[in-house]
Amino acid sequence: MSLTDDTRNWWSDLSLAGQFALAGGLVMALATGLVGFWVSGRIEGAVVRNAANTTALYMESFIEPLAQDMANAEALTPASEAAIAELLRGTTLGKRVVSFKLWGAGQRVVASTDAAVVGRSFPDEGDVVEAWKGEVVASFNHLDDEENAAERALNLPLLQIYTPIRERGSGRVIAVAEFYEVATQLQTDLVKARLSSWMAVLMVMAGIFGTLFAIVLRGSRIIQAQLEALAEMASRNVGLRIKVQGAAARFSALNDQALRQIGADLHDGPAQLMGFAALRLDSLRKGADERGQREIDGIQKAIREAISEIRNISRGVSLPEIEKRDMGEVIRGLVDAHAARTGTEVALSLELGPEMPIAVKICLGRLVQEGLTNAFRHGGGVGQEVRVSETDGALVAQVLDAGPGLAAGIGDDLYGLGLAGLAGRVESLGGELSLTPRLDGRKGSELRMVLDLRSVE
């Protein structure tokens, strides 16, 4: 057995609640992670954006008057550079803002607290491009760009802010100011915000999962109880079916025993008495006149016909002793007896196992008897066949003929006492009996029995 089969069997053995706990738990864990990252990201972005907007507005009030030179030039005047440097040196603002850059056109740094980057261009700096569009752009501790070498060396939590510098009067963006604020408190606030968002997501998801699991668990218990009740009912039904089939088999055996006794009694009783009466009539013939002899001949003919009819009846109501005989021999005997009695030919095909329940033997014998009788009576005895096969516990028996077929006027009288009784006998054993036109497409009719021997005691 492969690992896949083992896993499938293991999964099938779990209850509905267990399957939901595993599958639903996995889905909820993934959903919790995705929602948690999304929510914490949104909260972090909102906190950073609010802090950046406040700081940008504060810084803009100081930097914008000193950066108006950029409206008509590509660099600050020495006086403006000195004023900005003085603003960030030794003041309260300088303690908050540990690094500053002023970007001109072409993403070139025109002024900075880091002299190493002044005059250099950084075309890959996307945040500067966004700021040139008039938006305040901020990020927290994102210091991976080439121009952030000096800031990375500080090893401090930094809030990086890009704010557009506008020309007075026109509102045109003439430069972008970039500054880095020490954000120790912001870092603490972000940690608290992340924890709070994750706890909220976890509690909501746990509540949803717990509610759904409680519903599924209750449904699983109800289904399990119903399955157990159905299994118990099915077990009782199987037991009852076996008992019914056993009773039917015993009744069938007793019925056939009674029929054999009736046949023997007919043969040994009335038939013998009628034979004795025929002999007595022979002795009376000697002393009778011509008219009396004619009467005696008529009576004797009637007696002989009655004897023949009694013998036919006795043969029809009894089966040969089959309890200890091989079923193949029994069927051959029935086929040979029918052929001898009717003067017709019967093709025989047998594929039977060595053992068979007595009830099935009786049922099969009756099927062959009744089927051949109907094939002779309604099919003219043309193309008679008996096919019996047993494969993997399934018994299939067919009696076929090549007569006019059911569509040629065989009426409801075919479904008389013989086939009705046979159908009841077959159904009592859990089998199916059908009378149809031949299934192989040839002309004629087919009496077919299908029986599962594994369900018969």
N, C-alpha and C positions, 0 to 999 in steps of 0.2 A: 504493500500500500504506500503511495507516495505521500510526501509532506502536504501537498495540496488536499488530498483526500482526508488525511488526519485533521487538518485545519477545518475542512468543511464539516466533518463529523463532530469535531469539538464544538464548532459554532452551532450546529443543529441541536446538540444536547443542551445548550443553554436555554433557559426560560426566556419568554418575551421581555421580561423586566431586565434580565441579565444582558440580553442583546442590546436593549436600549441603553443600559448603563454604559456598556463599552462603546458602542457606536455613537450614541448621543453625547457621552462624556468627551470622546475625541473631538467631535464637531464643536461642542461647546468650548473646549479648551482652545481650539484654533480660533473660534469666533471671539473668545475673550481676549486672546493675544492681539488679533487684528483690531478689534474695537478699542482695546486698551492703548495700543500704540497710536491709533488715530486720535483718540480723545486727548491723550497726554500731549501729542504733537500739537493739536489745536490749542490746548491750554498754554503750552509753552510758547507757541507763536503769539498768542494774544498777550501774554505777560511781557514777552520781549518787545512786542510792538508798542504797547502802552508805555513801557519804560523808555523806549527809544524816542517816541514822539515827545515825551516830556523833556528829555535831555536835549533833543534836537532843537526844540523851540527855545530852550534856555541858551544853548550854544549859539544858535543863529543870531540872537540879539547882540552877542558880543562880536562874532566874526563878520557878519554881513557888512557893517559900516567900514571895516578895515579891508574888505575884499572888493570894493567897488572899482578898484583899478582894473580888474579883469574884464570890465565892460568894454574897454577900448584897447587893451594890451593883452599880451600873452603871459605876463609875469607881474608880480607885485612890485611896487616901488620899495626901495630899501627902508623907507620910513614905515610903510605898512608891515613889512616883514618884522621889523624891530618891535612894532607895537604888538603884533600877535605873539612874538616870543616873550615879550614882557608880560603879556596877559597870562601865559601858561607857566611862568616861572615864579615860584614862591608864593602863589596865591591859593586861595581855597579852591578855585576852579582848577588850578594846576594840579592840586592833589587828587582831584577826581579824574581828570583827563590826563592819562599818562603818555599818550601819543597822539600826534595830529598830522594830517596831510591835507593839502589843498590841491585839488585836481583841476587842470585846465583842459582846453580842447585837445583832442587826440589822446585822451586818457594819459596825460603827462603830469607828473607830480611837479608843481611849481613851488611848493613850500612844504616843509616837514620838520618835525622835531628830530627825525633821523636823516642826517645830511647825506647818507649813502644813497638814498633813493631820489633826491632832488634832481630834477631834470630828466629822469628816466620815464619811459612810457611802458605801460602794462596793458596791452590790448585785450588780454584774456580776462580782465577784471570785470565780470558781468554786473556786479552790484553797482559799479560806477556808471555803467550804461543805463541801468534802471533809474539811478538818481538824476542823471541828466534829463530824464523824461519828466522830472518834477515830483518824484515820489521819495519819501523817506524810507530808506532800506536799512534793516538792522539784522544782526545775527549774534549769537552768543557762543563764544569760544570756537569760532570757525576761523582758524589762523593757518590754513594750509597753503595759502597763495604765496607766491614768490616775494611779494612786497611786504609780507608779514614777518620777516625774519627777526626784526628787532622786537616786535611784540611777543613772539614765541619765547624769546630769551627771558622775558620778564617773569614767566611762569606764574601768572596771575589769572584769575577768572575775569575775562574782559568782555564788555558789551561793545561790539563794533557797529558804529552808526555812520551812514552816509546821508547827508542832508544837502539838498540843492541850495545854492546861493543865488539870489535873484537881484537883478538890476532895479534900483529904486526908480519908481515911476512907471516903467514898462512891465515889470514883473518877469522879464526874460531871464532864464537861467544862464548865468555867466560863469559859474564854477561849481564844484562839488567839494564840500568840506567833509573829511573823514576823520573821526576821532574815536578813541578807545577809552571807555570809562571803566574803572575798577568796579566789578559787579559782585562783590562777595555776598552782599545781602540778597541780590537777585539770584545768585546760585542757590542760596538756602531756600528762597521762596520757590524756585523751580523744583527743587527736591521735594518740598512739601506738596506742591501742586501735583507732581507726578504721583507721589504716594496716595494723595487723596483721590486722584482720578482713577488710579488702578484699584484702590479699595472700593470705590463706588461701582466700577465696572464689574469687579469680582462679586460684590454683593448682589448686584442686579442679575448677573448671569447665574449665580448660585441659586437665587430665588426662582428664576425661570426654570432652571434644570430640576430643582427640587420639586417644584409644582408639577412639571411634566412627568417626572419619575414617579411621583405619588399616584398620578392618574394611570400611568402605564402599569405600575405595580398592582394597583387594584384590578385593572383589566386583565393583567396576566394571571392573577390569582383566580379570577372568575373563569377565565378560559381554561386554566389548569383543572379547576374543579369540574367544569363541564366535560373536559377531555377524560378525566378519571371516571366520571359518571357514564360517559359514552362507552369507554373501554369496558367498564363493568357490565353495562347493558349488552355490549357486543359479545362479551364472554358468556353471559347468560343465554343470549340468542343462539350462539354457537352450540352451547350445551343442549338447548331445547331442540335445535335443528337436528343434532346428532341423535337425540332421543326419538324425535319424530321419525327420522329416517330408519333408526333401528326398529321402531315399532312397525313402520311400514314394511320393512324387510321381513320381520317376523310374521306379520299378517300375510304378506305375499307367500311366504313359505307354507304357512298353515293353509292358505287358500289353495295353493297348488297341491298340497297333500290331500285336501278335501276333494279337489277335482280328480286326482289320481284314484282316490277311493271310489268316487262316483263312476268313473270310467270302468274301474275293475268290477264294480257292482253291476253296471249295465251289461258288461261282457259276460260275467259269470251268472247273473240272475236272469233278467228278461230275455237276453239273447239265447241262453240255454233252454229256457222254457219254450221260446218260440221254435227252437230247433226240434224240441221234443214234440211240439204240436204238429210240425211238418211231418215227422216220422209217423205219428198216429194217423195223419190223413192218408199216408201211403197204405196203411193197413186197411183203412176204411174204403179205399178205392176198389178193392177186389169185389166187395159185395154190392157195390152201387150200380145203378143203371146208368144209361148214357147221360141223362140229364144230371144225375147226382155226380157223375165224374166231372162234368163241366163245372159244376159248382165247386167241387173239391179242387180242381185245377185253378180256379180263380182265387179261392181262399189260400191255396198253397203259394201262388205267385205273390199275393199280398204279404204273406208271412215272410217269404224270402226277402222281399223288398224292405220289410220292417227290420229283419235281422241285419241286412246290409246297412241300413240307416243307423241302427243302434251301434254297430261296430264303428261306423264313421264318426258318430258322436263320441264314443268312448275313446277313439284315437285323438280327437280334437281337443277334448277337455283335459287330457293328461300329457305330461312331458315324460320322457324317459328319466330314469333315476340319474340325476345329474350331480348330486351333492359330492360324491367321491369320484366322479368321472372327469376326464379332461374336457374342457369346454370345446376344444376343437373337434373332438370325437362326437360330442353331442350335436354340434351344428352340422357336421357331415351326415350324421344319422338323420337329422330332420330334413336336410336337403335331399338325401337319397330317398327317404320315405315319400316326400312330396313328388319327386320325379317319378317314382314307381306308381304312385296313386293316380297321377294326372297324365302320365305318358309324355311329359315335357322334359326339356333339358334345362338345367340350372348351372350357371357358371359360378364357381366358388373361389374366393380369395381370402385367406386368413393370415393375420399377423398378430398373434395373441401371446401374452405373457403366460408364465406357468401357473400363476395363482390368481384367483378372482373370488370376491365375496359371493356367497350363495345367492344373495338377493340380486346381484348383478347377473349371475348365471341364469336365474329364472327369467329376469327381465329380457335378457338377450335371446333366450330360447323362444319366449313369447313373441318378440319382435320378428324373428325369422319365420315362425309359424304364421303369424298374422300377415306379414308382408308378402310371403309367397302365396298365401290364400287369396289375397286381394290382387296380386299380380296375375294369377291364373283366372280369377273371376272377372276382373275388369280390364285386364290387359291381354287377355287371350293366351297367356302363358308364353308370349313371344319375347325373346331376348331377356329371360329372367337371370338376374345376377344377385349374388349375396357377397358383400364386401365387409369384412370386419378387420379393423386395425387398432392397435394400442400403441400410442407414442407418448412418452414422458407422462404417464398416468392419465392420459386422455383417451377414452374409448370412443371410436366412431364406427357405427354400424349402419350399413345401407342395404336396402333391398330395392332393386331397380327392375324395370321392364321396358320393352320397346313397343308397347301397345299404343292405343290412340291418345293417351295422355289425359291429363285433367281437363284441358280445354276442349276436349272432344265430347263432352257430355257426361262425364262422370259426376254424378250428383252428390247431394248431401248424404245419401244413404251410405256412402263410404265411411262417413264419420259416425258409424253406428256404435253398437255396444262394444265390438272388438277393439277398435282404435281408441275409443273413449276410455275404456279400461286400461289399455296399454299406455295411453298418455298419462293417466293418473299414476300408473305404476312407475313410469320414467320420472315424472316430476317429483314423486315422493322420494326419489333417490338424488334429487338435485340436478337432474339432467333435462334435456330439451328434446322434444319429438316434433318433427315436421313432415308434412306430406305436400310435395311441390312437383311441378314439372322438373325434369332432369336438369341438374345444375350444369352439366357438361354441354348443354345445348342440343343434345340429341333428342329424338322423339321418344316420348314415354314419360313415366312418372317415377318419383323417387321417395321412398320412405326412409327418413334419416334420423338417427338417434346420436346425440353427443352427450357424453357422461364423464364427469371428472371422478376417477376411481379413488383419488386421494381424500375425497370428502365422504366416502362410504365406508362404514365399518365392516 
